[in-house]
Amino acid sequence: MSDLNLLISLSQSFDSVVRDPVWGDIHLDEALLALTRTAPFQVLDGIRQLGPVSFLYPGATHTRKAHSIGVYGLSRRLALSLVERGQIPFATVDGLRSFLVAALCHDLGHYPYAHSLKELPLASHEALAGDLVLREPLRSAILATGAEPDQVAAIIDSDRPCVEDRETLLYRRILSGALDPDKIDYLTRDAYCCGVPYGIQDADFIARRILVEGESLSVDARGEMSVEAILFSKYQMYRAVYWHPTVRAATSMVKKSVLLGLTHGDLSPESLYGLDDAGFRQLVSAQASPAFAPAREVFSGRLYNLVAEIPYDSGSMVHADLSDLGKRLEAESALAMAARLDEESIVIDIPEPLDFETHLTVSAPEGGGAFSARSPLFTPTAVVELVRSLRKIRIFAHPRENPASLRGLARELLA
């Protein structure tokens, strides 16, 4: 396939314009625009990107729909840059269309209320999105764009069995890595909407610095600073926004209610699939069980108080046990019993493991090598310490409880 044909496929008839406050004009053709108007895609308009972050930053009300269109726009910019620089001579028009559609649809299976349902015994949102693009009405809408639904599903969900050709593998790596459009959009968009300066990325510069070597991506020497900028922004955003104690209180309270609901049979995994935020609130609010009290408190604007916190220690057997959701529920029950409180009054929070994705390769005239070996800021040891500084076990309790009476018990549990 000639580079001219590929360039035409990425630029001709992209006459529909979406005005985006973060990236400016984002161009789509009629078929791609029609895809954004299907019912499954419109669900994303009812899911806030950051869920409970609006407790802390009132401007954080942007949606998964806005994010998805932003990821698509960045993916198209990157594809144009790669084709213009002759980086993907093996690409096909159908494959590029599938990549653009995958970027647009990558979050179609995302759960409501941001990441509050992450780590629960549910299908991954990537798997759900992969299933959705293979069913109507999306399948026909995707075929109308010139993309192949099976390839779109394979790009979105890397665990899906498929024929893993070179092009599909590359597009998977583009959508999930150190410099992926998903991360560039959410860091920049989240920072913009929260009103903090930490996450802003130079997307066009990054697109020009990415290289393709086989099925892998690398960055040239000038692009090293872009990797460092993204990783440092990620650290700052997790510290100031994503894992702020206020956000973690709301997240863990909702997660506990849903976990108890799934454990006791009040909820089924299927009942949580395809919901937007309003549907999720309605589902939870309709539950009479006391297990749903923490989530109802969040929806009423009342959060539990922080009682104790300690850095997560991967070498601690106690901390490792608390990483298991079932054992965490047992520990919460034991702590509540010792403090003579209701089980629903205590929540233990442990954020999921965090990856700083420093495995990228740098191509340079002097030989290049692994980014982690070249960067003075993000050495393996430094990354371990960064994660340790961010990832903390926290115990929250209902405001009616006396924190002083709980702190000793909490510290004893976490020791």
C-alpha positions as CSV (number, residue, x, y, z in Angstrom):
1,M,0.0,0.0,0.0
2,S,1.5,3.3,-1.0
3,D,1.9,6.1,1.5
4,L,-0.2,8.4,-0.7
5,N,-3.2,6.0,-0.4
6,L,-2.8,5.8,3.3
7,L,-2.5,9.6,3.6
8,I,-5.7,10.0,1.5
9,S,-7.5,7.5,3.8
10,L,-6.6,9.6,6.8
11,S,-7.4,13.0,5.4
12,Q,-10.0,12.9,2.7
13,S,-13.7,13.7,3.6
14,F,-12.9,14.5,7.2
15,D,-15.3,17.4,7.0
16,S,-17.3,17.0,10.2
17,V,-15.7,19.1,13.0
18,V,-16.1,18.6,16.8
19,R,-14.9,21.6,18.8
20,D,-12.9,20.4,21.7
21,P,-11.8,22.7,24.5
22,V,-8.5,20.8,25.0
23,W,-7.3,19.9,21.4
24,G,-9.3,22.4,19.3
25,D,-11.0,21.1,16.1
26,I,-11.2,17.3,15.8
27,H,-12.2,16.1,12.3
28,L,-14.3,13.1,11.5
29,D,-15.9,11.9,8.3
30,E,-19.7,11.2,8.1
31,A,-19.4,7.5,9.0
32,L,-17.3,8.1,12.1
33,L,-19.6,10.9,13.2
34,A,-22.6,8.6,12.8
35,L,-20.8,6.0,15.0
36,T,-20.6,8.6,17.8
37,R,-24.4,9.0,17.6
38,T,-25.2,5.3,18.2
39,A,-26.9,4.4,21.5
40,P,-23.9,2.5,23.0
41,F,-21.6,5.5,22.3
42,Q,-24.1,8.0,23.8
43,V,-24.0,6.0,27.1
44,L,-20.5,7.5,27.5
45,D,-22.1,11.0,27.7
46,G,-23.6,9.9,31.0
47,I,-20.4,8.7,32.6
48,R,-18.1,11.3,34.2
49,Q,-14.5,10.6,33.4
50,L,-13.4,11.2,37.0
51,G,-16.5,10.3,39.0
52,P,-16.0,11.4,42.7
53,V,-13.1,13.7,41.8
54,S,-15.7,16.5,41.6
55,F,-16.0,16.4,45.4
56,L,-12.5,17.9,45.3
57,Y,-12.4,19.7,42.0
58,P,-15.9,20.9,41.0
59,G,-14.8,21.3,37.3
60,A,-14.1,17.6,36.9
61,T,-17.5,16.9,35.2
62,H,-16.2,16.0,31.8
63,T,-17.4,12.7,30.3
64,R,-16.1,9.5,28.8
65,K,-17.6,10.6,25.5
66,A,-15.4,13.8,25.4
67,H,-12.3,11.7,26.4
68,S,-13.1,9.1,23.7
69,I,-13.4,11.7,20.9
70,G,-10.1,13.2,22.2
71,V,-8.3,9.9,22.0
72,Y,-9.6,9.4,18.5
73,G,-8.3,12.9,17.5
74,L,-4.9,12.2,18.9
75,S,-4.8,8.8,17.3
76,R,-5.5,10.3,13.9
77,R,-2.7,12.9,14.4
78,L,-0.3,10.1,15.3
79,A,-1.3,7.9,12.4
80,L,-0.8,10.8,10.0
81,S,2.6,11.5,11.5
82,L,3.7,7.9,11.2
83,V,2.5,7.6,7.6
84,E,4.1,10.9,6.6
85,R,7.4,9.7,8.0
86,G,7.2,6.3,6.4
87,Q,7.1,4.5,9.7
88,I,4.3,2.0,8.9
89,P,4.7,0.9,5.2
90,F,3.0,-2.3,6.1
91,A,-0.2,-0.5,7.1
92,T,-3.5,-1.0,5.2
93,V,-6.4,1.4,4.7
94,D,-8.7,-1.1,6.4
95,G,-6.3,-1.5,9.3
96,L,-5.9,2.2,9.8
97,R,-9.7,2.6,9.8
98,S,-10.0,-0.1,12.4
99,F,-7.4,1.7,14.5
100,L,-9.3,5.0,14.4
101,V,-12.5,3.2,15.3
102,A,-10.8,1.3,18.1
103,A,-9.5,4.6,19.5
104,L,-13.0,6.1,19.3
105,C,-14.6,3.0,20.9
106,H,-12.0,1.9,23.4
107,D,-14.1,3.0,26.5
108,L,-17.5,1.7,25.3
109,G,-17.5,-0.9,28.0
110,H,-16.3,1.4,30.8
111,Y,-18.1,1.2,34.2
112,P,-19.8,4.1,35.8
113,Y,-18.3,6.2,38.6
114,A,-14.8,6.3,37.2
115,H,-12.6,3.5,38.7
116,S,-14.7,2.7,41.7
117,L,-15.6,-0.7,40.3
118,K,-12.0,-1.6,39.3
119,E,-10.6,-4.8,40.7
120,L,-14.1,-6.2,41.4
121,P,-15.0,-9.7,40.1
122,L,-16.4,-8.3,36.8
123,A,-15.4,-8.6,33.1
124,S,-12.8,-6.0,32.1
125,H,-14.2,-2.9,30.4
126,E,-11.9,-3.8,27.4
127,A,-13.6,-7.2,27.0
128,L,-17.1,-5.5,27.3
129,A,-16.1,-3.0,24.6
130,G,-14.8,-5.8,22.4
131,D,-18.2,-7.6,22.7
132,L,-20.1,-4.4,22.0
133,V,-18.4,-3.6,18.7
134,L,-19.2,-7.1,17.4
135,R,-23.0,-6.6,18.1
136,E,-25.6,-4.4,16.5
137,P,-26.0,-1.5,16.2
138,L,-22.2,-1.0,16.4
139,R,-21.2,-3.7,14.0
140,S,-23.1,-2.2,11.0
141,A,-22.0,1.3,12.0
142,I,-18.3,0.2,12.1
143,L,-18.6,-1.6,8.7
144,A,-19.9,1.6,7.3
145,T,-16.7,3.4,8.3
146,G,-14.6,1.0,6.3
147,A,-13.2,-0.7,9.4
148,E,-13.4,-4.4,10.4
149,P,-15.3,-5.1,13.6
150,D,-13.2,-8.1,14.5
151,Q,-10.0,-6.2,14.1
152,V,-11.4,-3.3,16.2
153,A,-12.3,-5.7,19.0
154,A,-8.8,-7.3,18.8
155,I,-7.2,-3.8,19.1
156,I,-9.3,-2.8,22.0
157,D,-9.1,-6.1,24.0
158,S,-5.6,-7.6,23.9
159,D,-6.8,-10.7,25.6
160,R,-9.3,-11.5,22.8
161,P,-8.3,-14.6,20.7
162,C,-7.6,-13.4,17.2
163,V,-5.2,-13.7,14.3
164,E,-2.4,-11.4,15.6
165,D,-1.0,-9.9,12.5
166,R,1.8,-7.3,12.6
167,E,-0.6,-4.3,12.0
168,T,-3.1,-5.3,14.7
169,L,-0.3,-5.9,17.3
170,L,1.2,-2.4,16.5
171,Y,-2.2,-0.7,17.0
172,R,-2.6,-2.5,20.3
173,R,0.7,-1.1,21.5
174,I,-0.1,2.4,20.3
175,L,-3.3,2.4,22.4
176,S,-1.5,1.0,25.5
177,G,2.0,2.2,26.4
178,A,4.1,5.0,27.8
179,L,3.1,7.5,25.0
180,D,-0.4,6.2,24.1
181,P,-3.1,8.7,23.0
182,D,-5.4,7.5,25.8
183,K,-2.9,8.6,28.5
184,I,-2.0,11.8,26.7
185,D,-5.7,12.8,26.5
186,Y,-6.7,11.9,30.0
187,L,-3.7,13.5,31.7
188,T,-4.2,16.7,29.7
189,R,-8.0,16.8,29.8
190,D,-8.2,15.9,33.5
191,A,-5.7,18.6,34.4
192,Y,-7.6,21.1,32.3
193,C,-10.9,20.3,33.9
194,C,-9.6,20.2,37.4
195,G,-7.8,23.5,37.0
196,V,-4.4,22.1,37.9
197,P,-1.2,22.6,35.8
198,Y,0.3,19.2,36.2
199,G,-0.9,17.1,33.2
200,I,-0.6,19.2,30.1
201,Q,1.2,17.3,27.3
202,D,2.7,18.5,23.9
203,A,0.7,16.0,21.8
204,D,2.0,17.1,18.4
205,F,5.6,17.0,19.5
206,I,5.1,13.6,20.9
207,A,3.6,12.3,17.7
208,R,6.7,13.4,15.7
209,R,9.0,11.6,18.1
210,I,7.5,8.1,18.0
211,L,9.2,5.5,15.9
212,V,8.1,2.0,14.8
213,E,10.6,-0.8,15.1
214,G,9.1,-4.2,14.1
215,E,5.9,-4.4,16.1
216,S,7.2,-2.2,18.8
217,L,7.3,1.5,19.5
218,S,10.3,3.5,20.4
219,V,11.1,7.2,20.8
220,D,14.0,9.2,19.4
221,A,16.5,11.0,21.6
222,R,14.6,14.3,21.4
223,G,11.5,12.5,22.6
224,E,13.0,11.3,25.9
225,M,11.9,14.5,27.6
226,S,8.3,13.8,26.5
227,V,8.4,10.5,28.2
228,E,9.7,12.1,31.4
229,A,7.1,14.8,31.1
230,I,4.3,12.2,30.9
231,L,5.6,10.1,33.8
232,F,6.1,13.1,36.0
233,S,2.6,14.4,35.1
234,K,1.2,11.0,35.9
235,Y,2.9,11.1,39.3
236,Q,1.6,14.6,40.1
237,M,-1.9,13.8,38.9
238,Y,-2.1,10.6,41.0
239,R,-0.8,12.6,44.0
240,A,-3.0,15.7,43.7
241,V,-6.1,14.3,41.9
242,Y,-6.6,10.5,41.4
243,W,-5.5,9.2,44.7
244,H,-6.2,12.2,46.9
245,P,-7.7,11.0,50.3
246,T,-11.0,12.6,49.5
247,V,-11.3,10.8,46.2
248,R,-10.1,7.5,47.7
249,A,-12.7,7.8,50.5
250,A,-15.6,8.0,47.9
251,T,-14.0,5.4,45.6
252,S,-13.5,2.8,48.4
253,M,-17.0,3.4,49.9
254,V,-18.7,2.8,46.6
255,K,-16.4,-0.2,45.9
256,K,-17.2,-1.8,49.3
257,S,-21.0,-1.5,48.7
258,V,-20.8,-3.1,45.3
259,L,-18.5,-5.8,46.5
260,L,-20.8,-6.7,49.4
261,G,-23.7,-6.6,46.9
262,L,-22.0,-9.1,44.6
263,T,-20.9,-11.3,47.5
264,H,-24.4,-11.5,49.1
265,G,-26.1,-11.9,45.7
266,D,-27.9,-8.6,45.8
267,L,-26.2,-7.7,42.5
268,S,-25.1,-9.7,39.6
269,P,-22.1,-8.7,37.4
270,E,-24.5,-8.4,34.4
271,S,-26.6,-5.8,36.2
272,L,-23.6,-3.5,36.2
273,Y,-22.8,-3.8,32.6
274,G,-23.8,-0.9,30.3
275,L,-24.8,1.5,33.0
276,D,-24.1,5.2,33.0
277,D,-23.7,7.1,36.3
278,A,-27.5,7.9,36.7
279,G,-28.4,4.2,36.1
280,F,-25.8,3.1,38.6
281,R,-27.1,5.4,41.2
282,Q,-30.6,4.3,40.6
283,L,-29.6,0.6,40.9
284,V,-27.7,1.1,44.1
285,S,-30.3,3.4,45.7
286,A,-33.0,0.8,45.1
287,Q,-31.1,-1.7,47.3
288,A,-32.5,-2.0,50.8
289,S,-29.5,-3.9,52.3
290,P,-27.3,-2.1,54.8
291,A,-24.4,-3.1,52.7
292,F,-25.2,-0.3,50.3
293,A,-25.1,2.4,53.0
294,P,-21.6,3.6,52.2
295,A,-22.5,4.1,48.5
296,R,-25.7,5.9,49.5
297,E,-23.7,8.2,51.8
298,V,-21.4,9.1,48.8
299,F,-24.4,9.9,46.6
300,S,-25.7,12.1,49.3
301,G,-22.5,14.0,49.5
302,R,-21.3,12.6,52.8
303,L,-17.8,10.9,53.0
304,Y,-16.2,8.9,55.7
305,N,-13.3,10.4,57.7
306,L,-9.7,9.3,57.4
307,V,-8.7,7.4,60.5
308,A,-5.3,6.0,59.6
309,E,-2.9,5.7,56.7
310,I,0.4,3.9,56.0
311,P,2.5,3.3,52.9
312,Y,1.7,0.0,51.2
313,D,4.6,-2.4,51.9
314,S,4.7,-5.2,49.3
315,G,6.9,-7.2,51.7
316,S,4.3,-7.2,54.5
317,M,2.1,-10.3,54.7
318,V,-0.6,-8.3,56.3
319,H,-0.6,-5.8,53.5
320,A,-0.5,-8.5,50.9
321,D,-3.6,-10.2,52.6
322,L,-5.4,-6.9,52.6
323,S,-4.9,-6.7,48.8
324,D,-7.3,-9.6,48.5
325,L,-10.8,-8.2,48.4
326,G,-12.3,-11.1,50.4
327,K,-9.7,-10.8,53.1
328,R,-10.1,-7.1,53.2
329,L,-13.8,-7.5,53.9
330,E,-12.9,-9.9,56.8
331,A,-10.4,-7.3,58.2
332,E,-13.1,-4.6,58.0
333,S,-15.5,-6.8,59.8
334,A,-13.0,-7.7,62.5
335,L,-12.0,-4.0,63.0
336,A,-15.7,-3.0,63.2
337,M,-16.4,-5.8,65.7
338,A,-13.4,-4.8,67.9
339,A,-14.6,-1.2,67.8
340,R,-18.2,-2.2,68.4
341,L,-19.3,-0.6,65.2
342,D,-21.5,-1.6,62.2
343,E,-19.6,-3.4,59.5
344,E,-20.6,-0.7,57.0
345,S,-19.0,2.0,59.1
346,I,-15.5,1.0,58.3
347,V,-13.7,0.9,54.9
348,I,-10.2,-0.1,54.2
349,D,-8.8,1.3,50.9
350,I,-5.8,0.1,48.9
351,P,-5.3,1.6,45.4
352,E,-4.5,-0.9,42.6
353,P,-0.9,-1.5,41.6
354,L,0.6,1.4,39.6
355,D,2.8,1.0,36.6
356,F,5.0,3.9,35.4
357,E,5.6,2.1,32.1
358,T,9.3,2.9,31.8
359,H,10.1,0.0,29.4
360,L,10.1,2.1,26.3
361,T,13.2,2.0,24.0
362,V,15.1,5.1,23.0
363,S,16.7,5.2,19.5
364,A,19.7,7.5,19.4
365,P,22.7,8.0,17.1
366,E,25.0,7.0,20.0
367,G,23.2,3.7,20.4
368,G,20.1,4.4,22.4
369,G,18.8,1.8,24.8
370,A,16.1,1.3,27.5
371,F,14.6,4.5,28.7
372,S,14.8,3.4,32.3
373,A,18.6,2.9,31.9
374,R,19.1,6.4,30.3
375,S,16.8,8.5,32.4
376,P,18.3,10.2,35.5
377,L,14.8,10.7,36.9
378,F,13.0,7.4,36.4
379,T,15.5,4.8,37.3
380,P,14.0,1.5,38.5
381,T,14.8,2.4,42.1
382,A,13.3,5.9,41.7
383,V,10.1,4.4,40.2
384,V,9.7,2.0,43.2
385,E,10.0,5.0,45.6
386,L,7.5,7.0,43.6
387,V,5.0,4.3,43.7
388,R,5.6,3.7,47.4
389,S,5.0,7.4,48.1
390,L,1.7,7.3,46.3
391,R,0.2,3.9,47.2
392,K,-1.1,4.0,50.7
393,I,-3.4,1.9,52.8
394,R,-6.1,4.1,54.3
395,I,-8.9,3.4,56.8
396,F,-12.0,5.5,56.7
397,A,-14.8,5.6,59.2
398,H,-18.3,7.1,59.3
399,P,-18.3,10.6,60.7
400,R,-20.4,9.7,63.6
401,E,-17.7,7.4,65.0
402,N,-14.9,8.8,67.2
403,P,-11.6,8.6,65.2
404,A,-9.6,8.6,68.4
405,S,-11.1,5.4,69.6
406,L,-10.3,3.7,66.2
407,R,-6.8,5.0,65.5
408,G,-5.1,2.5,67.9
409,L,-7.0,-0.4,66.5
410,A,-6.3,0.7,63.0
411,R,-2.6,1.1,63.6
412,E,-2.5,-2.3,65.2
413,L,-4.2,-3.9,62.2
414,L,-1.8,-2.2,59.7
415,A,1.4,-2.8,61.6
